[in-house]
Amino acid sequence: MMALEQIEAKILPDRESAAALAASFRQAGRRVVFTNGCFDLLHFGHIHYLAEASALGDELIIGLNAQASVSRLKGPHRPIQDEKSRLYQLASLFFVRAVVVFEEDTPLELIRAVSPDVLVKGGDWPIQQIVGADLVKGRGGEVRCLSFQEGYSTSLLEQKIKES
């Protein structure tokens, strides 16, 4: 299989596909880790966080905010990169098993569908503010906040570019 086909095979068309894939992993005894975000201007902080998340289980599934969702959350000037670019960048990471876009402002319905064993967010999110934490914990799953890499953010990159 060509590299591009390998990347595209990780991009799931919808929430139902993500749920089916996660169920197949669990049936095979694999531990499913889920995280989500905008992942605009992929940087070291993102890579560090995603690699750390993948180490918490066997299969990392990422929920990616759709274009309109990012704009609602971050403002009309975002995302900087289009959805396809963000999807392909995430899917190209060897430790990512699958990426699926969600249109809503929160990943709650996607988390409900995927039903991960481990739900992960970055250290800038207190556990009590993590969407879906109650669902995952209620099923006996784990919710984790991972370390935040100071000095790395899309907002900082955007500011640096504007100042150049």
Order of alpha helices (4+ residues) and beta strands (2+ residues): alpha-beta-alpha-beta-alpha-beta-alpha-alpha-beta-alpha-beta-alpha-beta-alpha
